[in-house]
Amino acid sequence: MAFDSDIQVKGAAANATTTVFAGRSRLKGFIIGPGASNGTVTFNDGGSAVFNVAVTGGTSDVSMSIPEQGVLFTSNLNVTTVNCTVNVFYT
């Protein structure tokens, strides 16, 4: 039987690259706060893009919960934001 770890959260400012966790981690979800114009959030594992989320400027927050074990990041979990902010939930 698997046991979940405590969920951590870290925010990332607009137009920046932020190290969420410097080590092996699992992305469990996120909330993106769009800016005035269209933007993107890129989730990176050790410098390699894992996936991008595009957001439309001036709209409501975009959120996603990732089921089960989440997305594994083996090196580190970094986010790069353009014209938006993001709160990242991880273990």
Stockholm file with secondary structure:
# STOCKHOLM 1.0

chainA/1-91         MAFDSDIQVKGAAANATTTVFAGRSRLKGFIIGPGASNGTVTFNDGGSAVFNVAVTGGTSDVSMSIPEQGVLFTSNLNVTTVNCTVNVFYT
#=GR chainA/1-91 SS CCCCCCCEEEEECTTCEEEEESSSEEEEEEEEEECSSCEEEEEEETTEEEEEEEECTTSCCEEEECCTTCEEESSCEEEEEESEEEEEEEC
#=GC SS_cons        CCCCCCCEEEEECTTCEEEEESSSEEEEEEEEEECSSCEEEEEEETTEEEEEEEECTTSCCEEEECCTTCEEESSCEEEEEESEEEEEEEC
//
